[in-house]
Amino acid sequence: MGALRDLPVELWRPILASLVRSPGVLSSDRQDPFSEVRDIVMLLNRDVKTHSALLLVCKVWHNVVTELTHEHLHLTSAEQVAVIANRFEESRAGRSIKNPLGLCTRRIDLQLSNPSDQCLNALARILRCTPNIEILVNSNYYMALNPAFHITPPQAQTRTEIIDALIETCSRSLRRVEWTSNEYPSWSDLMRVLRTATGITSLTLANIYGNLTERPSHYLTLPNLKTLVLGDSPSFSHASLGNVPLNAFLTMLAKSPEQLPSLQRLEGFSPFSPDFLRTHGSKVRIVRTVAFTPLLHEIIATCPNLDTFVTIFPHHILDLLSHPSLKRIGIFPISEDPVGVPQPIFSAYIMKPLEDLLCQIDESQLPKLTQVRIRNIGTLANITEHPLFLQRWWKRWDSRGVRFDDKDGQPFNLVYSGNDSVLDSVRRP
């Protein structure tokens, strides 16, 4: 073992990186919607025992693994934020350390509940030590009691000090930035980020805080943006319908095709304004939205090069589609959280609408269709308890040369053939 440890660190680093890093965690764009790897899996897939064991092998391995474990920070508590802030500042000040630990960090996920001012100040300190950040995912969430003693999620603004630190330290390296919960940037701060960090390739905005401070006619260019996600993903609920800030944001981006020359992926509820679609629709390859969004047919019509369409179930009123190049259709659950309901309710509110949706897709004019995927998690997890239903549809799609598979990419013909109580209550294709 001693001889192995004496090998050059350049040989060990990629091997140790494969053991420490979660696959895809440093990707500068969101995972393909049909990918089997999901962000939540990457966050939970850390093997702490292996990391700890590798740290104890020798000094060289300890240094390498320490750097690798700081590439991705998942911050969930004020105590953790304070520890990392102190560690990074001490590392930067220490003369004995060649590379301060903050230089290693490439991704930060924030998942802080009602963070205090002290916690946010420490977070700003972390950002000022991390000039190589490529990915920042802000999922901070705030809860409050209303006068009726009900817990409500109020809108909260990302502190300007955080935005200042992000711009001053990370603007050159930033490639992907997401606000996914009920903390949002203000209009002015968002504009500062987008005009400074021109290398951003993926932007997710659940909302924008406050009133518009600039006229929508102001010209904004995002030269490298490939992925744009707007609204309360992944459900894109009614809260996103008619969202004024997001509509105003799209209006700002709808003046010229040159504003988003690299756009390929568009996700959201119905902030897809007609002007925006007419301006940029020809570039879009991937769309994810709810099926009954009022502009669905216009989305399809104005995206002639569309390759992938993902609909959020049980928003299932799809109507018949017609598209010359659409290859993949995904049926994803409105919630990925585990749920349990009595079988009669599941049959009535999930299986029957799912049958209707599959029939609508089957009857649509989609000559290039090659794959239909159902992400059987959350509200759709129990569809595997209806194997005859799935096999019947697998045979139908297989006869058309279309792959019909589950969340892991496995064909549904591999499902065990047991009793299917819903079989008699749905139509046969």
C-alpha positions as CSV (number, residue, x, y, z in Angstrom):
1,M,0.0,0.0,0.0
2,G,2.9,2.3,0.7
3,A,4.1,2.0,-2.9
4,L,0.6,3.0,-4.1
5,R,0.5,6.0,-1.8
6,D,3.8,7.2,-3.3
7,L,2.4,7.5,-6.8
8,P,2.2,11.1,-8.0
9,V,-0.9,13.0,-6.8
10,E,-1.8,13.7,-10.4
11,L,-2.7,10.0,-10.7
12,W,-4.6,9.8,-7.5
13,R,-6.7,13.0,-7.8
14,P,-9.0,11.7,-10.6
15,I,-9.4,8.4,-8.9
16,L,-10.3,10.0,-5.5
17,A,-12.5,12.5,-7.3
18,S,-14.6,9.6,-8.7
19,L,-15.1,8.4,-5.1
20,V,-15.9,11.7,-3.6
21,R,-18.0,13.6,-6.2
22,S,-21.6,12.8,-6.9
23,P,-22.1,12.2,-10.6
24,G,-23.4,15.3,-12.4
25,V,-23.2,17.6,-9.3
26,L,-20.8,20.0,-11.1
27,S,-22.8,20.2,-14.3
28,S,-23.2,23.8,-15.4
29,D,-26.6,23.1,-16.8
30,R,-29.6,21.3,-15.4
31,Q,-29.8,17.6,-15.9
32,D,-31.7,16.5,-19.0
33,P,-35.3,15.9,-18.0
34,F,-35.0,12.3,-19.1
35,S,-31.8,11.8,-17.1
36,E,-32.0,9.2,-14.3
37,V,-29.8,11.5,-12.1
38,R,-31.8,14.1,-10.2
39,D,-30.4,17.0,-8.0
40,I,-32.1,15.7,-4.9
41,V,-30.3,12.3,-5.4
42,M,-27.0,14.1,-5.9
43,L,-27.5,16.0,-2.6
44,L,-28.3,12.9,-0.7
45,N,-25.7,10.6,-2.3
46,R,-22.7,11.6,-0.3
47,D,-20.8,8.8,1.2
48,V,-19.5,10.4,4.4
49,K,-18.0,7.2,5.7
50,T,-15.9,6.7,2.6
51,H,-14.8,10.4,2.7
52,S,-13.7,10.0,6.3
53,A,-11.8,6.8,5.6
54,L,-9.9,8.4,2.7
55,L,-8.9,11.3,4.9
56,L,-7.0,9.0,7.2
57,V,-4.9,7.2,4.6
58,C,-2.0,9.6,4.4
59,K,-1.3,13.3,4.4
60,V,-1.4,13.6,0.6
61,W,-4.7,11.9,0.4
62,H,-6.0,14.0,3.2
63,N,-5.1,17.2,1.4
64,V,-6.6,16.0,-1.9
65,V,-9.9,14.7,-0.4
66,T,-10.2,17.9,1.7
67,E,-10.1,19.9,-1.4
68,L,-12.5,17.7,-3.2
69,T,-15.1,17.7,-0.4
70,H,-15.2,21.5,-0.5
71,E,-15.9,21.6,-4.2
72,H,-19.6,21.3,-3.4
73,L,-21.2,22.8,-0.3
74,H,-24.7,21.9,0.8
75,L,-25.5,24.4,3.5
76,T,-28.5,23.6,5.6
77,S,-27.9,25.3,9.0
78,A,-26.6,28.5,10.5
79,E,-24.0,26.6,12.4
80,Q,-22.7,25.0,9.3
81,V,-22.5,28.3,7.5
82,A,-20.5,29.9,10.4
83,V,-18.1,27.0,10.4
84,I,-17.4,27.1,6.7
85,A,-17.1,30.9,6.7
86,N,-14.5,30.8,9.5
87,R,-12.7,27.8,7.9
88,F,-12.4,29.6,4.5
89,E,-11.2,32.9,6.0
90,E,-8.6,31.1,8.1
91,S,-7.5,29.0,5.1
92,R,-7.1,32.2,3.0
93,A,-5.1,33.9,5.8
94,G,-2.8,30.9,6.5
95,R,0.6,31.1,4.8
96,S,1.2,27.4,5.1
97,I,-1.7,26.5,2.8
98,K,-0.8,26.8,-0.9
99,N,-4.4,26.8,-2.2
100,P,-7.1,28.3,0.2
101,L,-10.1,26.0,0.4
102,G,-12.5,28.6,-0.9
103,L,-10.7,28.4,-4.3
104,C,-11.9,24.7,-4.6
105,T,-15.6,25.5,-4.3
106,R,-17.5,25.3,-7.5
107,R,-21.1,24.7,-6.3
108,I,-23.1,25.9,-3.3
109,D,-26.6,24.7,-2.5
110,L,-28.4,26.8,0.1
111,Q,-31.3,25.3,2.0
112,L,-31.6,27.5,5.1
113,S,-34.8,27.9,7.1
114,N,-35.6,31.5,8.2
115,P,-31.9,32.4,8.1
116,S,-30.9,35.2,10.6
117,D,-28.9,38.3,9.7
118,Q,-25.9,36.8,11.3
119,C,-26.2,33.7,9.2
120,L,-26.6,35.7,6.0
121,N,-23.6,37.8,6.9
122,A,-21.6,34.6,7.2
123,L,-22.9,33.5,3.9
124,A,-21.6,36.7,2.3
125,R,-18.2,36.0,3.9
126,I,-18.2,32.5,2.2
127,L,-19.0,34.0,-1.2
128,R,-16.1,36.5,-0.9
129,C,-13.8,33.5,-0.4
130,T,-15.1,31.5,-3.4
131,P,-14.1,33.2,-6.7
132,N,-14.5,30.0,-8.7
133,I,-18.2,29.3,-8.0
134,E,-20.0,28.1,-11.1
135,I,-23.3,27.0,-9.6
136,L,-25.4,28.7,-6.9
137,V,-28.7,27.1,-6.0
138,N,-30.7,29.2,-3.5
139,S,-33.5,27.1,-1.9
140,N,-33.7,29.2,1.3
141,Y,-37.2,29.1,2.7
142,Y,-39.1,31.3,5.0
143,M,-42.2,30.4,7.1
144,A,-44.3,32.7,9.3
145,L,-47.5,32.6,11.4
146,N,-50.3,34.8,10.2
147,P,-52.9,36.3,12.6
148,A,-55.0,33.2,12.4
149,F,-52.0,31.2,13.6
150,H,-51.6,29.4,10.2
151,I,-48.1,28.9,8.8
152,T,-47.6,30.8,5.6
153,P,-44.6,31.1,3.2
154,P,-44.0,34.9,2.9
155,Q,-42.0,36.3,0.0
156,A,-38.5,37.2,1.0
157,Q,-35.8,39.2,-0.7
158,T,-32.2,37.9,-1.2
159,R,-30.1,40.3,0.8
160,T,-28.3,42.9,-1.4
161,E,-25.1,42.1,0.6
162,I,-25.3,38.5,-0.8
163,I,-25.8,39.8,-4.3
164,D,-22.8,42.2,-3.9
165,A,-20.5,39.4,-2.8
166,L,-21.7,37.2,-5.7
167,I,-21.1,39.9,-8.3
168,E,-17.8,41.1,-6.9
169,T,-16.3,37.7,-6.4
170,C,-18.0,35.2,-8.7
171,S,-19.3,37.0,-11.7
172,R,-16.6,35.7,-14.1
173,S,-17.1,32.1,-13.1
174,L,-20.8,31.9,-12.5
175,R,-22.6,29.6,-15.0
176,R,-25.8,28.5,-13.3
177,V,-27.9,30.4,-10.7
178,E,-31.2,29.3,-9.3
179,W,-33.8,30.7,-6.9
180,T,-36.2,27.8,-6.3
181,S,-38.1,28.6,-3.1
182,N,-39.7,31.8,-1.6
183,E,-36.6,33.9,-1.4
184,Y,-36.0,35.9,-4.6
185,P,-33.7,38.7,-5.9
186,S,-35.1,42.2,-6.3
187,W,-35.4,43.6,-9.8
188,S,-32.4,45.8,-9.5
189,D,-30.2,43.0,-8.0
190,L,-31.3,40.5,-10.6
191,M,-30.4,43.0,-13.4
192,R,-27.0,43.6,-11.8
193,V,-26.3,39.8,-11.7
194,L,-27.4,39.2,-15.3
195,R,-25.5,42.2,-16.7
196,T,-22.3,41.3,-14.9
197,A,-22.3,37.5,-15.0
198,T,-22.6,37.2,-18.8
199,G,-21.4,33.6,-18.8
200,I,-24.6,32.3,-17.1
201,T,-26.0,29.3,-19.1
202,S,-28.8,28.3,-16.8
203,L,-31.2,30.6,-14.9
204,T,-34.1,29.5,-12.6
205,L,-36.4,32.1,-11.1
206,A,-39.4,31.1,-8.9
207,N,-40.3,34.7,-8.8
208,I,-38.8,38.2,-8.6
209,Y,-39.2,40.3,-5.4
210,G,-40.9,43.7,-5.4
211,N,-42.0,46.0,-8.1
212,L,-40.3,46.5,-11.5
213,T,-37.8,49.3,-11.2
214,E,-36.9,49.5,-14.8
215,R,-39.0,49.8,-17.9
216,P,-39.6,46.5,-19.6
217,S,-38.4,48.1,-22.8
218,H,-34.8,48.1,-21.4
219,Y,-32.6,45.9,-23.7
220,L,-31.2,42.9,-21.9
221,T,-28.9,40.4,-23.6
222,L,-27.9,37.0,-22.1
223,P,-25.5,35.6,-24.7
224,N,-24.8,32.2,-23.2
225,L,-28.2,31.3,-21.6
226,K,-29.4,27.9,-22.7
227,T,-31.9,27.0,-20.0
228,L,-34.6,29.3,-18.6
229,V,-36.9,28.0,-15.8
230,L,-39.7,30.3,-14.6
231,G,-42.3,29.8,-11.8
232,D,-42.7,27.4,-8.9
233,S,-41.0,24.4,-10.3
234,P,-41.6,21.5,-10.5
235,S,-45.4,21.8,-10.1
236,F,-45.9,25.1,-12.0
237,S,-49.1,25.6,-10.0
238,H,-51.7,28.3,-10.4
239,A,-49.5,30.6,-8.4
240,S,-47.4,31.0,-11.5
241,L,-50.4,31.8,-13.8
242,G,-50.3,35.4,-14.9
243,N,-47.2,36.1,-12.8
244,V,-46.6,39.8,-13.4
245,P,-42.9,40.0,-12.6
246,L,-42.0,37.0,-14.7
247,N,-44.2,38.2,-17.6
248,A,-42.4,41.6,-17.4
249,F,-39.0,39.8,-17.4
250,L,-40.0,37.9,-20.5
251,T,-41.2,41.1,-22.1
252,M,-37.7,42.5,-21.5
253,L,-36.2,39.5,-23.4
254,A,-38.7,39.5,-26.3
255,K,-37.3,42.5,-28.3
256,S,-34.9,40.6,-30.5
257,P,-33.6,37.1,-31.2
258,E,-30.1,38.3,-30.4
259,Q,-31.0,38.7,-26.7
260,L,-31.1,34.9,-26.2
261,P,-29.0,33.5,-29.0
262,S,-28.2,30.3,-27.2
263,L,-31.6,29.4,-25.7
264,Q,-32.6,25.7,-25.9
265,R,-34.7,24.9,-22.9
266,L,-37.8,26.6,-21.6
267,E,-39.7,25.6,-18.5
268,G,-42.6,27.2,-16.6
269,F,-46.4,27.7,-16.4
270,S,-47.8,30.3,-18.6
271,P,-45.5,33.2,-18.5
272,F,-44.6,32.1,-22.1
273,S,-45.8,35.3,-23.7
274,P,-46.7,35.2,-27.4
275,D,-44.1,37.8,-28.2
276,F,-41.4,35.8,-26.4
277,L,-42.4,32.6,-28.2
278,R,-42.5,34.3,-31.6
279,T,-39.0,35.8,-30.9
280,H,-37.2,32.8,-29.5
281,G,-39.4,29.7,-30.2
282,S,-37.4,28.5,-33.2
283,K,-34.4,27.9,-30.9
284,V,-36.2,25.9,-28.2
285,R,-35.6,22.2,-28.1
286,I,-37.0,21.3,-24.7
287,V,-40.3,22.6,-23.1
288,R,-41.7,21.6,-19.7
289,T,-45.1,23.0,-18.6
290,V,-48.5,21.9,-17.5
291,A,-50.7,20.6,-20.3
292,F,-53.6,23.0,-19.9
293,T,-51.5,26.2,-20.0
294,P,-53.5,28.5,-22.3
295,L,-50.6,28.9,-24.8
296,L,-49.8,25.2,-25.2
297,H,-50.7,25.1,-28.9
298,E,-48.9,28.3,-29.5
299,I,-45.9,26.9,-27.7
300,I,-46.0,23.9,-30.0
301,A,-46.6,25.9,-33.1
302,T,-43.8,28.5,-32.4
303,C,-41.2,25.9,-31.6
304,P,-40.7,24.1,-34.9
305,N,-37.5,22.4,-33.7
306,L,-38.9,21.1,-30.5
307,D,-37.4,17.8,-29.5
308,T,-38.7,17.1,-26.0
309,F,-42.0,18.0,-24.3
310,V,-42.6,17.3,-20.6
311,T,-46.1,17.7,-19.2
312,I,-46.8,17.9,-15.5
313,F,-49.4,15.4,-14.3
314,P,-52.3,15.4,-13.3
315,H,-52.7,18.6,-15.4
316,H,-53.7,16.2,-18.2
317,I,-56.0,18.0,-20.6
318,L,-53.5,17.8,-23.5
319,D,-55.8,17.8,-26.5
320,L,-54.4,16.5,-29.7
321,L,-51.0,17.7,-30.8
322,S,-49.3,18.0,-34.1
323,H,-45.6,18.5,-34.5
324,P,-43.2,17.4,-37.2
325,S,-40.0,16.9,-35.1
326,L,-41.1,16.1,-31.5
327,K,-39.3,12.9,-30.4
328,R,-39.8,12.6,-26.6
329,I,-42.7,13.2,-24.3
330,G,-42.4,13.0,-20.6
331,I,-45.2,12.6,-18.1
332,F,-43.9,13.9,-14.7
333,P,-45.7,14.1,-11.4
334,I,-46.8,17.4,-9.9
335,S,-45.1,16.4,-6.7
336,E,-42.1,14.1,-6.2
337,D,-42.8,13.7,-2.5
338,P,-44.1,10.3,-1.4
339,V,-47.9,10.1,-1.1
340,G,-50.3,7.4,-0.1
341,V,-54.0,7.3,-1.0
342,P,-56.7,4.5,-1.0
343,Q,-56.7,2.5,-4.2
344,P,-60.2,3.6,-5.4
345,I,-59.1,7.2,-5.2
346,F,-55.8,6.5,-7.0
347,S,-57.6,4.7,-9.7
348,A,-60.1,7.5,-10.2
349,Y,-57.8,10.5,-10.0
350,I,-54.5,9.1,-11.3
351,M,-55.0,5.9,-13.4
352,K,-58.1,7.1,-15.4
353,P,-56.6,10.5,-16.2
354,L,-53.3,8.8,-17.1
355,E,-55.2,6.6,-19.5
356,D,-56.9,9.6,-21.1
357,L,-53.6,11.4,-21.5
358,L,-51.9,8.4,-23.1
359,C,-54.8,8.1,-25.5
360,Q,-54.5,11.8,-26.4
361,I,-50.8,11.3,-27.1
362,D,-51.5,8.2,-29.1
363,E,-54.0,10.0,-31.3
364,S,-51.8,13.0,-31.9
365,Q,-49.9,13.6,-35.1
366,L,-46.3,13.1,-34.0
367,P,-44.4,11.3,-36.8
368,K,-41.0,11.5,-35.1
369,L,-42.0,10.3,-31.7
370,T,-39.6,7.7,-30.3
371,Q,-40.0,7.8,-26.5
372,V,-42.7,8.2,-23.9
373,R,-41.5,8.3,-20.3
374,I,-43.6,8.3,-17.1
375,R,-41.6,9.4,-14.1
376,N,-43.1,7.0,-11.6
377,I,-42.3,8.8,-8.4
378,G,-44.3,11.0,-6.0
379,T,-47.9,11.1,-7.1
380,L,-47.2,8.6,-9.9
381,A,-45.2,6.1,-7.9
382,N,-48.0,3.6,-7.5
383,I,-48.6,3.1,-11.2
384,T,-46.3,0.1,-11.0
385,E,-49.0,-1.7,-9.0
386,H,-51.0,-1.8,-12.3
387,P,-48.7,-3.9,-14.4
388,L,-51.3,-5.0,-16.9
389,F,-52.2,-1.4,-17.7
390,L,-48.5,-0.6,-18.2
391,Q,-47.8,-3.7,-20.3
392,R,-50.8,-3.0,-22.5
393,W,-49.6,0.4,-23.2
394,W,-46.0,-0.8,-23.7
395,K,-47.3,-3.2,-26.4
396,R,-49.2,-0.3,-28.1
397,W,-46.2,2.0,-28.1
398,D,-43.8,-0.9,-29.1
399,S,-46.0,-1.6,-32.1
400,R,-45.4,2.0,-33.2
401,G,-41.7,1.8,-32.6
402,V,-41.9,4.1,-29.5
403,R,-40.0,3.3,-26.3
404,F,-42.3,3.4,-23.2
405,D,-40.2,3.5,-20.1
406,D,-40.0,4.5,-16.4
407,K,-38.0,7.0,-14.4
408,D,-34.9,4.9,-14.6
409,G,-35.2,4.3,-18.3
410,Q,-36.4,0.8,-17.9
411,P,-39.1,-0.4,-20.4
412,F,-42.5,-1.1,-18.8
413,N,-42.6,-4.5,-20.4
414,L,-40.3,-5.6,-17.6
415,V,-43.0,-5.0,-15.0
416,Y,-44.4,-8.0,-13.2
417,S,-47.7,-9.2,-14.6
418,G,-50.0,-9.4,-11.6
419,N,-53.6,-8.4,-10.9
420,D,-54.7,-5.0,-12.2
421,S,-57.8,-3.8,-10.5
422,V,-58.0,-0.8,-12.7
423,L,-57.9,-2.6,-16.0
424,D,-61.6,-2.9,-16.4
425,S,-62.2,0.7,-15.6
426,V,-60.1,2.2,-18.4
427,R,-60.4,2.2,-22.1
428,R,-58.3,0.0,-24.3
429,P,-56.3,1.8,-27.0
